Amino acid sequence: MKYNKIGELKWFYNLSIRRKQLITLLISKVISIVGLVGTGSILIISGGRSILVNQAKSELTVTEINYNIKINQMGFGFRGQSDNLAIITAAQKHSQSQNLSPELKQKVQKILENEIKARKIEYATLVGRDLRIIANANHDRTGEIFNPKNLVTEIFRNPEQIKTSEIVTWEELARENPPLPLRFAKKESLIRYTVTPVKDPQTRRVIGALLSGDIVNQKLPIVTQTLDAQDGGYSAVYLQSVRGELQLATAAIETNHSNRHQKGKNPKYLLNIPLPNTSLLKSAIATKDKIVTERISFQGQTYTVAAKKLLNYAGQPVAVLVRGTPETDLNTLLRDSLSLQAAIAVFTLIIDIGLAGILTRAITRPIRYLTQASQKFSQGNMTERAEILSQDEIGELAKSFNQMAEQLSLRQQTNQQQMQELQTALKELRETQSQLIQAEKMSSLGKMVAGIAHEINNPTSFIYGNVLFLNKYINDVLKLLQLYQQYYPETNTEINQFIQEIDLDYLQEDLPKLINSLEVGSERIQKIVLSLRNFSRLDESECKLADIHSGIDSTLMILNHRLKVQPHRCAIAVSKEYADLPLIECYPGQLNQVFMNILSNAIDALEEAMENNSIQPQIQIRTQQITPETISIHVIDNALGILETQVAKIFDPFFTTKPVGKGTGLGLSISYQIITDKHNGQLECLSTLSKGTELIMQIPITQKSSTARREG
């Protein structure tokens, strides 16, 4: 046995679990004291990393403030210029279609040129309400339409100053011909815009707009000022082109981080150094208003880099601000700390390995064997038993497990046999109950409908048969009366008086109409009787060829009283889209029961929906031949629909969504059995809350069982 292989550690295996715990805990305490040193190293590393990430995020926030300082200064300055009398006068004359005098135009242009020089920007333009340039500081573009990114249009719609960053193409820059930064390439540019409304002092109506623009590309102060303020590192601004490409606008990185604290040595920067990849930038673009971080190594240094996207006025990302915080100080701290921790960690690891081996053999191994046996037993292997390795509490537990397994194995066999018998009996009981209810319901309904149809048919046939003769007799009498009036126009006073009393002319005109109404009414009664007979189908209980549309029409005729206008609701509209279907081999009477159940449920659902909702109730009935062997029937209502959890149980016996007393839960269950069992078809329910429910019946055109019987 494996128990004999334990050898010298047998005494430890036979100890009680309590003593094993005391010994191991005593040793663990010693190890814990030493292990705290290693834990401290981990905390220093994780804490340092966390602090560095938070520092990078904070510095990126400062970077964003530095980026926005210039645009805020532009907005403040041009808000003041919007009150300049020359600017207002030029905008007023332009809005009144008056030409500006050369002196006025030169004065406005000089103001804009001064703004460019003072603020070190590239754009300064005055635009009128017609979106055409009144005056600008660079290449004269007077009269041209100038509406970058529809910002001028927006300022006239909402007269509040706009501050935004936008992407401008090289072609637009070339048209303006502004003073460009050094080494500026012919490509798209990121520009910080301000658009300030110019208002008429008297009417306060917006009559023009002042645009200022500052190109970010190659603007080194944007990044170098950030590095100076935050003691070095890496800073950059990327723009996203109209094609979605990320391009470096401006960047700077510190080159002498280790000597930056030495007096007399100014930090030097490498300019326009891009990141080694754009994964962080793409993450910033894809993230919603959050700062993303990543550790990146480049230029021989590791940085914790934070990035955040900038949105334009339309809310689209146009640029990404990047701030890289060097990890030099953290790495130095970690290196010094880890050097001290290394020896302690090795020593602790050796002790842990030795004790772990002993504990595994003494406690873990027997428990593992017992656990494995329990898992196999729970998975259905009733013959699995636990191996007894020791005489301690775990050994006693293994013995108890084996005894329990024997009892459970015997009990499971008995339970399985009883459960199988109960399930079989329950299934048979439910099927029998549903069949009895279905048979009794259809038998009673069929007999009642057939009897009513027979009793109504006799007097109706008598009335309908004699209406023709009555019509002929009345016509003959009226013709005779007309002949009398023609050949014997002279009458006495009594006859004239009686003619006036009975209104003979109206009687001659209305009597044929009355006879015609009787004929129409009797035909209507005959159709209802025929529909009742077709629905009952007492003479068609066997599988035979039948017209599906006739069965649907008969059911609708019977339910017509429920479809009409009621005192508490409007009429329910029924639309029919019948395809050209062949005769279907089916059980006509049972299919009529299915149509009755489904249409009745649709009417009930619509009536419930109309109690508290304003809808136009409608039932759509559509038939189609979906394959050469199969047809489908769709019944669709626009009621409140059914919950998704209820759709899965809609065909279960005795399940109903109706209130207590209004439904048995057998209608759709019986219908499902008739479609699937009797006709080898499918019945499916599709429902959407607040939109309605659709029941789809698919029936084969020919029943295979019937075909086989005919061939045999």
C-alpha positions as a printed Julia matrix, in Angstrom:
712×3 Matrix{Float64}:
    0.0     0.0     0.0
    1.01    3.64   -0.49
    0.8     4.05    3.29
    3.95    1.95    3.68
    5.89    4.31    1.38
    5.56    7.24    3.77
    8.63    6.07    5.7
   10.16    8.32    8.31
    7.39   10.94    8.11
    4.79    8.44    9.32
    4.76    9.97   12.8
    3.88   13.37   11.29
    1.09   11.93    9.17
   -0.43   10.26   12.23
   -0.47   13.46   14.28
   -3.81   15.18   14.77
   -4.63   18.03   12.42
   -4.5    20.42   15.37
   -0.88   19.51   16.14
    0.03   19.73   12.48
   -1.47   23.21   12.38
    0.41   24.33   15.49
    3.75   23.16   14.12
    3.22   24.67   10.68
    1.84   27.96   12.05
    4.85   28.3    14.37
    7.2    27.95   11.45
    5.0    30.23    9.29
    5.29   33.0    11.87
    9.05   32.92   11.57
    8.76   32.99    7.79
    6.24   35.86    7.9
    8.66   38.09    9.78
   11.21   37.57    7.07
    8.57   37.75    4.32
    7.5    41.21    5.36
   10.71   42.53    3.9
    9.8    41.12    0.52
    6.27   42.45    0.84
    7.71   45.88    1.51
    9.58   45.73   -1.77
    6.41   44.86   -3.61
    4.56   47.72   -1.95
    7.36   50.12   -2.84
    7.28   49.03   -6.47
    3.5    49.09   -6.81
    3.18   52.3    -4.82
    5.94   53.95   -6.81
    4.31   52.93  -10.07
    0.96   54.24   -8.89
    2.47   57.53   -7.76
    4.28   57.87  -11.08
    1.06   57.26  -13.03
   -0.8    59.86  -10.95
    2.11   62.28  -11.37
    2.02   61.82  -15.15
   -1.73   62.46  -15.18
   -1.32   65.58  -13.04
    1.47   66.88  -15.25
   -0.69   66.23  -18.33
   -3.39   68.4   -16.75
   -0.81   71.17  -16.34
    0.23   70.6   -19.96
   -3.37   71.07  -21.05
   -3.55   74.31  -19.06
   -0.38   75.56  -20.77
   -1.85   74.61  -24.14
   -5.02   76.6   -23.41
   -3.24   79.69  -22.01
   -2.53   81.02  -25.5
   -6.06   80.51  -26.76
   -7.46   82.19  -23.64
   -5.15   85.16  -24.22
   -6.33   85.34  -27.84
   -9.96   85.22  -26.72
   -9.41   87.99  -24.16
   -7.59   90.24  -26.62
  -10.05   89.86  -29.48
  -13.01   90.31  -27.13
  -11.57   93.75  -26.47
  -11.03   94.43  -30.18
  -14.68   93.52  -30.9
  -15.58   96.82  -29.16
  -13.12   98.82  -31.3
  -14.96  101.61  -33.14
  -13.1   101.0   -36.41
  -13.93   97.28  -36.34
  -17.61   98.0   -35.59
  -17.83  100.69  -38.3
  -16.31   98.37  -40.92
  -18.72   95.57  -40.0
  -21.72   97.98  -40.11
  -20.83   99.32  -43.54
  -20.28   95.82  -44.88
  -23.61   94.63  -43.51
  -25.26   97.6   -45.29
  -23.46   96.68  -48.55
  -21.4    99.89  -48.41
  -17.81   99.98  -49.58
  -15.16  100.68  -46.96
  -13.05  103.76  -47.45
   -9.34  103.05  -47.99
   -8.54  104.81  -44.71
  -11.01  102.67  -42.74
   -9.89   99.45  -44.39
   -6.24  100.28  -43.77
   -6.99  101.13  -40.15
   -8.79   97.79  -39.58
   -6.02   95.88  -41.34
   -3.42   97.61  -39.17
   -5.31   96.61  -36.02
   -5.33   92.97  -37.17
   -1.63   93.06  -38.09
   -0.77   94.45  -34.66
   -2.68   91.61  -33.02
   -0.67   89.06  -35.01
    2.63   90.62  -34.0
    1.69   91.17  -30.38
    0.29   87.7   -29.77
    2.65   85.85  -32.17
   -0.21   84.22  -34.04
   -0.84   83.63  -37.75
   -4.49   84.53  -38.33
   -6.49   87.71  -37.69
   -9.56   88.21  -39.88
  -12.8    90.25  -39.82
  -15.75   88.48  -41.53
  -19.21   89.84  -42.3
  -22.62   88.23  -41.96
  -22.41   87.08  -45.57
  -19.34   85.01  -44.5
  -17.08   87.14  -46.73
  -13.79   88.65  -45.53
  -13.99   92.37  -44.75
  -10.29   92.66  -43.86
   -7.45   90.38  -42.8
   -3.84   90.73  -41.65
   -2.08   88.53  -44.17
   -2.53   88.07  -47.92
   -5.46   90.3   -48.95
   -8.5    88.03  -49.34
  -11.18   90.72  -49.17
  -14.51   89.45  -50.5
  -13.65   85.75  -50.23
  -15.9    83.46  -48.24
  -14.14   82.51  -45.01
  -16.0    80.09  -42.73
  -13.5    77.54  -41.35
  -15.32   74.49  -39.95
  -18.6    76.54  -40.0
  -17.41   78.46  -36.94
  -18.5    81.83  -38.38
  -21.96   80.43  -39.13
  -22.19   79.16  -35.55
  -21.24   82.54  -34.06
  -24.13   84.22  -35.91
  -26.48   81.48  -34.71
  -25.23   81.59  -31.12
  -23.44   84.93  -30.39
  -21.0    83.59  -27.8
  -17.21   83.57  -28.24
  -15.87   80.24  -29.53
  -12.49   78.78  -28.52
  -11.49   75.59  -30.3
   -8.71   73.65  -31.99
   -9.27   72.6   -35.62
   -7.41   70.9   -38.49
   -6.68   73.11  -41.54
   -5.41   71.87  -44.9
   -2.25   73.17  -46.53
   -4.32   74.62  -49.39
   -6.22   76.84  -46.95
   -2.96   77.96  -45.33
   -1.47   78.8   -48.72
   -4.46   81.0   -49.55
   -3.98   82.99  -46.34
   -0.16   83.02  -46.69
    0.46   83.63  -42.96
    3.94   83.92  -41.37
    4.7    80.22  -40.85
    7.04   78.67  -38.25
   10.45   77.46  -39.34
   10.73   74.08  -41.12
    7.0    74.04  -41.64
    6.15   71.23  -44.08
    3.37   71.27  -46.65
    0.82   69.29  -44.7
   -2.27   69.67  -42.54
   -1.97   71.91  -39.5
   -3.48   72.1   -36.04
   -4.73   75.64  -35.36
   -6.11   77.15  -32.15
   -9.03   79.38  -33.16
  -11.05   82.03  -31.41
  -14.18   83.44  -33.02
  -15.54   86.62  -31.38
  -18.88   88.22  -32.32
  -18.89   91.91  -33.31
  -22.18   93.52  -32.23
  -23.93   96.74  -33.21
  -23.68   98.99  -30.08
  -27.29  100.13  -30.45
  -29.22   97.04  -31.62
  -26.82   94.46  -30.09
  -27.24   92.53  -33.31
  -24.23   90.49  -34.48
  -22.89   92.22  -37.6
  -19.51   90.51  -37.96
  -17.01   88.07  -36.5
  -13.33   88.38  -35.54
  -11.26   85.24  -36.12
   -7.82   84.66  -34.64
   -5.73   81.58  -35.36
   -2.5    80.24  -33.88
   -0.71   77.38  -35.69
    0.45   74.68  -33.27
    2.77   72.89  -35.71
    6.46   73.52  -34.97
    5.55   75.87  -32.07
    8.28   74.81  -29.67
    7.3    77.07  -26.73
    4.13   75.0   -26.35
    6.22   71.99  -25.3
    9.44   73.54  -24.0
    7.58   75.76  -21.54
    5.88   72.62  -20.22
    9.25   70.91  -19.76
   10.73   73.96  -18.01
    7.73   74.19  -15.68
    7.69   70.47  -14.86
   11.44   69.83  -14.57
   12.08   68.01  -17.84
   10.67   64.85  -19.34
    8.85   64.59  -22.67
    6.03   66.73  -24.06
    4.3    66.57  -27.45
    1.19   67.53  -29.36
   -0.13   65.21  -32.09
   -2.82   66.11  -34.58
   -5.3    63.77  -36.23
   -5.62   64.5   -39.94
   -8.89   64.45  -41.82
   -7.9    60.96  -43.02
   -7.57   59.76  -39.42
   -3.74   59.66  -39.42
   -1.88   60.77  -36.28
    0.91   63.24  -37.11
    3.41   64.94  -34.81
    2.72   68.68  -34.55
    5.46   69.62  -32.06
    7.51   67.82  -29.4
   10.52   68.17  -27.11
   12.41   65.73  -24.86
   15.04   66.43  -22.19
   18.55   65.1   -22.95
   20.43   65.57  -19.65
   17.92   64.47  -17.01
   20.6    63.19  -14.65
   22.4    66.61  -14.55
   19.41   68.92  -14.55
   19.93   69.93  -10.88
   23.52   71.06  -11.4
   23.93   74.82  -11.24
   25.1    76.65  -14.32
   23.95   73.97  -16.72
   20.77   74.68  -18.63
   18.72   71.66  -19.73
   18.89   70.89  -23.4
   16.09   69.39  -25.42
   15.8    67.3   -28.55
   13.0    68.7   -30.68
   10.27   66.96  -32.67
   11.09   63.44  -31.47
    8.03   61.21  -32.09
    6.88   58.32  -29.92
    8.12   54.89  -31.13
    4.52   53.84  -31.84
    1.03   55.33  -31.82
   -0.75   52.72  -29.69
   -1.1    55.13  -26.75
   -2.43   57.87  -29.05
   -5.02   55.55  -30.55
   -6.12   54.51  -27.06
   -6.53   58.16  -26.1
   -8.63   58.81  -29.24
  -10.82   55.77  -28.52
  -11.28   56.54  -24.8
  -14.15   58.8   -23.77
  -12.81   61.89  -21.96
  -10.24   59.96  -19.93
   -6.46   60.14  -19.55
   -4.68   56.96  -20.67
   -1.19   55.95  -19.57
    1.5    53.57  -20.8
    5.16   52.81  -20.06
    7.27   53.61  -23.13
   11.01   53.36  -23.67
   12.71   55.6   -26.21
   15.85   57.71  -26.48
   17.49   55.38  -23.93
   15.02   56.27  -21.15
   11.78   54.76  -19.81
    8.85   57.13  -19.34
    5.39   56.85  -17.85
    3.49   58.57  -20.64
    0.0    60.05  -20.22
   -2.17   61.14  -23.16
   -5.51   62.89  -23.57
   -7.42   63.77  -26.71
   -8.54   67.29  -27.64
  -11.95   67.81  -29.21
  -12.88   70.45  -31.75
  -16.03   72.56  -31.59
  -18.05   69.76  -33.22
  -16.94   67.33  -30.52
  -14.6    65.35  -32.81
  -11.03   64.43  -31.74
   -8.45   66.57  -33.57
   -5.34   66.31  -31.4
   -3.69   64.42  -28.54
   -1.68   66.03  -25.73
    1.21   63.84  -24.52
    3.26   64.13  -21.31
    6.08   61.7   -20.45
    7.4    61.56  -16.9
   10.88   59.94  -16.61
   11.24   56.95  -14.31
   14.88   57.67  -13.39
   14.24   58.49   -9.71
   11.9    55.57   -9.24
   14.31   53.14  -10.88
   17.14   54.32   -8.63
   14.98   53.78   -5.53
   13.88   50.35   -6.7
   17.42   49.29   -7.57
   18.75   50.23   -4.1
   15.8    48.6    -2.36
   15.83   45.4    -4.4
   19.54   44.89   -3.82
   18.87   44.65   -0.09
   15.75   42.52   -0.52
   17.3    39.95   -2.85
   19.23   37.97   -0.21
   16.27   37.98    2.17
   13.92   36.8    -0.57
   16.23   33.89   -1.49
   16.56   32.78    2.11
   12.77   33.0     2.64
   12.13   31.08   -0.57
   14.37   28.19    0.5
   12.57   27.83    3.84
    9.13   28.08    2.18
   10.0    25.38   -0.32
   11.12   22.98    2.4
    8.06   23.53    4.59
    5.72   23.42    1.62
    7.08   19.97    0.73
    6.46   18.65    4.23
    2.97   20.15    4.43
    2.1    18.79    1.0
    3.05   15.25    1.99
    1.48   15.44    5.44
   -1.8    17.27    4.84
   -2.28   18.33    1.22
   -1.67   14.92   -0.32
   -4.36   12.97    1.63
   -6.8    15.84    1.22
   -6.08   15.99   -2.52
   -6.76   12.28   -2.89
   -9.98   12.63   -0.93
  -10.98   15.67   -3.02
  -10.3    13.84   -6.26
  -12.38   10.9    -5.11
  -15.22   13.26   -4.11
  -15.13   15.03   -7.49
  -15.22   11.77   -9.45
  -18.05   10.52   -7.25
  -20.02   13.78   -7.72
  -19.53   13.55  -11.49
  -21.37   10.22  -11.56
  -18.66    7.61  -10.91
  -20.52    5.81   -8.16
  -17.76    3.17   -7.82
  -15.07    5.69   -6.8
  -13.75    5.37   -3.24
  -11.2     7.39   -1.24
   -7.77    5.88   -0.46
   -6.92    5.89    3.26
   -3.34    7.13    3.75
   -3.22    7.86    7.5
   -4.97    7.2    10.8
   -5.63   10.86   11.68
   -8.83   12.87   11.28
   -8.4    12.93    7.47
   -8.14    9.14    7.47
  -11.34    8.93    9.55
  -12.97   11.36    7.1
  -11.96    9.13    4.18
  -13.54    6.12    5.91
  -16.76    8.08    6.5
  -16.74    9.19    2.87
  -16.48    5.6     1.67
  -19.39    4.54    3.89
  -21.48    7.48    2.71
  -20.63    6.69   -0.92
  -21.91    3.13   -0.49
  -25.21    4.36    0.94
  -25.62    7.11   -1.66
  -24.92    4.69   -4.48
  -27.7     2.38   -3.35
  -30.07    5.29   -2.69
  -29.37    6.88   -6.07
  -30.25    3.7    -7.9
  -33.57    3.6    -6.06
  -34.25    7.32   -6.63
  -33.44    7.11  -10.32
  -35.84    4.25  -10.81
  -38.61    6.04   -8.89
  -37.96    9.36  -10.66
  -38.12    7.71  -14.06
  -41.42    6.11  -13.18
  -42.82    9.41  -11.87
  -41.7    11.35  -14.97
  -43.27    8.78  -17.26
  -46.52    8.82  -15.28
  -46.61   12.64  -15.16
  -46.0    12.94  -18.9
  -48.74   10.41  -19.64
  -51.1    12.17  -17.23
  -50.56   15.59  -18.82
  -50.94   14.24  -22.34
  -54.07   12.34  -21.4
  -55.56   15.35  -19.63
  -54.87   17.67  -22.57
  -56.26   15.11  -25.03
  -59.41   14.57  -22.96
  -60.01   18.3   -22.65
  -59.35   18.79  -26.34
  -61.59   15.91  -27.39
  -64.42   16.94  -25.07
  -64.16   20.58  -26.09
  -64.18   19.87  -29.79
  -66.91   17.24  -29.49
  -69.21   19.52  -27.52
  -68.44   22.54  -29.68
  -68.84   20.6   -32.9
  -72.17   19.05  -31.88
  -73.52   22.37  -30.63
  -72.41   24.27  -33.74
  -73.69   21.54  -36.08
  -77.05   21.41  -34.27
  -77.46   25.18  -34.34
  -76.49   25.27  -38.01
  -79.03   22.52  -38.82
  -81.86   24.18  -36.89
  -81.2    27.59  -38.45
  -80.75   26.15  -41.92
  -84.34   24.82  -42.26
  -86.28   28.08  -41.65
  -83.61   30.04  -43.48
  -83.9    27.79  -46.54
  -87.71   28.2   -46.4
  -87.42   31.99  -46.21
  -84.73   32.2   -48.9
  -86.69   29.84  -51.22
  -89.95   31.79  -50.9
  -88.37   35.25  -51.19
  -87.96   34.69  -54.92
  -91.65   33.81  -55.35
  -92.69   36.67  -53.06
  -90.65   39.05  -55.19
  -92.31   37.74  -58.36
  -95.8    37.97  -56.86
  -95.27   41.5   -55.6
  -93.92   42.57  -59.0
  -97.0    41.06  -60.71
  -99.39   42.86  -58.33
  -97.56   46.15  -58.85
  -97.66   45.67  -62.63
 -101.37   44.92  -62.46
 -101.9    48.03  -60.37
 -100.01   50.11  -62.93
 -102.22   48.68  -65.73
 -105.31   49.64  -63.78
 -103.99   53.16  -63.32
 -103.23   53.32  -67.04
 -106.52   52.05  -68.44
 -108.85   53.15  -65.63
 -107.5    56.49  -64.5
 -110.88   57.58  -63.18
 -111.46   56.6   -59.54
 -113.88   57.51  -56.84
 -113.27   59.58  -53.75
 -112.81   56.64  -51.38
 -110.08   55.08  -53.54
 -108.27   58.39  -53.87
 -108.41   58.91  -50.14
 -106.98   55.41  -49.46
 -104.19   55.98  -52.03
 -103.17   59.09  -50.17
 -103.27   57.31  -46.79
 -100.97   54.49  -47.9
  -98.75   56.77  -50.04
  -99.06   54.46  -53.03
  -96.14   55.99  -54.96
  -93.73   55.5   -52.05
  -95.11   51.98  -51.47
  -94.48   51.04  -55.12
  -90.93   52.4   -54.86
  -90.0    50.96  -51.43
  -91.63   47.5   -51.63
  -89.06   46.05  -54.11
  -86.28   47.4   -51.91
  -87.83   45.7   -48.89
  -88.03   42.38  -50.73
  -84.4    42.82  -51.84
  -83.36   43.45  -48.2
  -85.09   40.23  -47.15
  -83.2    38.38  -49.85
  -79.85   39.86  -48.77
  -80.55   39.04  -45.12
  -81.46   35.45  -45.89
  -78.27   35.06  -47.96
  -76.29   36.45  -44.98
  -77.87   33.88  -42.64
  -77.07   31.1   -45.12
  -73.38   32.18  -45.22
  -73.2    32.18  -41.4
  -74.77   28.72  -41.27
  -72.31   27.5   -43.9
  -69.4    28.95  -41.87
  -70.64   27.18  -38.74
  -70.84   23.89  -40.63
  -67.41   24.37  -42.13
  -65.97   25.18  -38.72
  -67.51   22.19  -36.95
  -66.34   19.73  -39.69
  -68.07   16.81  -37.93
  -68.03   14.93  -41.21
  -64.33   15.63  -41.81
  -62.48   14.1   -38.84
  -60.09   12.19  -41.1
  -57.08   13.63  -42.9
  -58.19   15.01  -46.27
  -57.53   17.79  -48.76
  -58.97   21.13  -47.63
  -58.89   24.85  -48.46
  -56.98   26.62  -45.65
  -58.43   30.01  -46.62
  -62.0    28.65  -46.3
  -61.27   27.55  -42.72
  -59.8    30.96  -41.81
  -62.79   32.79  -43.36
  -65.25   30.55  -41.51
  -63.48   31.27  -38.2
  -63.53   35.03  -38.91
  -67.26   34.81  -39.71
  -67.92   33.18  -36.31
  -65.76   35.76  -34.52
  -67.26   38.67  -36.48
  -69.34   39.79  -33.47
  -66.13   40.29  -31.46
  -64.46   42.24  -34.27
  -67.27   44.79  -34.63
  -67.54   48.09  -32.77
  -68.27   47.58  -29.06
  -69.66   50.13  -26.58
  -66.27   50.4   -24.89
  -63.97   50.23  -27.93
  -63.65   50.7   -31.67
  -63.76   47.94  -34.3
  -60.78   45.63  -34.83
  -59.58   45.79  -38.44
  -58.64   42.52  -40.16
  -56.38   42.55  -43.23
  -55.89   39.38  -45.28
  -53.03   38.67  -47.67
  -53.81   35.26  -49.16
  -51.3    33.62  -51.47
  -52.34   31.21  -54.23
  -52.12   27.99  -52.17
  -52.94   24.44  -53.26
  -55.34   22.26  -51.28
  -53.62   21.09  -48.08
  -53.77   17.55  -46.73
  -54.85   18.08  -43.12
  -57.45   17.55  -40.4
  -59.78   20.5   -41.23
  -61.74   20.46  -37.98
  -58.62   20.5   -35.82
  -57.01   23.25  -37.89
  -60.18   25.32  -37.46
  -59.77   24.89  -33.7
  -56.19   26.22  -34.0
  -57.41   29.25  -35.99
  -60.13   29.88  -33.38
  -57.65   29.71  -30.45
  -55.04   31.96  -32.07
  -57.51   34.58  -33.38
  -59.39   34.64  -30.04
  -56.11   35.23  -28.2
  -55.26   38.07  -30.6
  -58.67   39.71  -29.99
  -58.24   39.3   -26.19
  -54.78   40.91  -26.36
  -56.04   43.86  -28.43
  -58.99   44.45  -26.08
  -56.59   44.48  -23.11
  -54.27   46.89  -24.93
  -57.13   49.26  -25.77
  -58.16   49.6   -22.11
  -55.27   51.94  -21.24
  -53.68   52.74  -24.62
  -54.75   54.65  -27.69
  -54.09   52.31  -30.62
  -55.7    51.39  -33.93
  -56.33   47.66  -33.33
  -55.44   45.48  -36.27
  -54.99   41.78  -37.04
  -53.01   40.79  -40.13
  -53.44   37.33  -41.63
  -50.92   36.32  -44.28
  -50.41   33.0   -46.06
  -47.58   31.98  -48.33
  -45.93   28.93  -49.83
  -42.38   29.05  -48.49
  -41.14   25.85  -50.17
  -42.62   23.43  -52.71
  -43.6    21.18  -49.77
  -44.53   23.71  -47.06
  -46.93   26.61  -46.48
  -46.95   29.14  -43.67
  -49.78   31.05  -41.96
  -48.97   34.28  -40.08
  -51.33   35.92  -37.57
  -50.01   39.32  -36.4
  -51.54   41.76  -33.9
  -50.38   45.2   -32.72
  -51.18   44.71  -29.02
  -48.79   45.12  -26.07
  -46.69   42.0   -26.8
  -45.37   39.34  -24.4
  -42.34   39.33  -22.11
  -39.34   37.4   -23.44
  -39.4    35.1   -20.39
  -43.06   34.25  -21.1
  -42.57   33.52  -24.81
  -40.47   30.45  -23.95
  -43.39   28.99  -21.9
  -46.32   30.12  -24.07
  -47.03   26.6   -25.4
  -46.78   24.84  -22.01
  -50.03   23.28  -20.73
  -51.96   25.47  -18.25
  -49.62   28.45  -18.74
  -51.5    31.68  -19.46
  -50.79   35.43  -19.42
  -54.46   36.25  -18.9
  -55.94   37.24  -15.5
  -57.45   34.58  -13.25
  -60.8    33.39  -14.6
  -60.17   34.51  -18.19
  -58.03   31.66  -19.49
  -57.15   28.0   -18.83
  -53.75   27.94  -20.52
  -54.77   25.05  -22.79
  -55.6    26.89  -26.05
  -52.07   27.38  -27.39
  -50.86   24.09  -25.87
  -53.56   22.18  -27.77
  -52.86   24.22  -30.89
  -49.17   23.37  -30.61
  -49.97   19.64  -30.39
  -52.31   19.84  -33.37
  -49.72   21.62  -35.55
  -46.64   19.62  -34.47
  -48.03   16.15  -33.68
  -51.04   15.89  -35.97
  -49.65   17.81  -38.96
  -45.84   17.4   -38.56
  -45.51   21.2   -38.67
  -44.08   24.0   -36.57
  -45.71   26.69  -34.41
  -43.55   29.67  -33.44
  -44.25   32.8   -31.4
  -42.42   36.1   -32.01
  -43.23   39.03  -29.76
  -41.89   42.53  -29.06
  -43.07   44.57  -26.06
  -45.26   47.56  -27.0
  -45.31   46.45  -30.66
  -47.28   43.2   -30.86
  -47.12   39.44  -31.35
  -46.8    37.2   -34.4
  -47.73   33.5   -34.46
  -46.3    31.54  -37.41
  -47.74   28.15  -38.41
  -45.79   26.01  -40.89
  -47.62   22.98  -42.31
  -46.47   20.49  -44.97
  -48.73   20.39  -48.04
  -48.77   16.57  -47.97
  -48.68   14.46  -44.81
  -46.0    11.76  -45.18
  -47.92    9.29  -43.06
  -51.01    9.63  -45.27
  -48.92    9.29  -48.41
  -47.34    6.14  -47.05
  -50.77    4.68  -46.28
  -52.03    5.41  -49.8
  -48.91    3.88  -51.37
  -49.24    0.8   -49.17
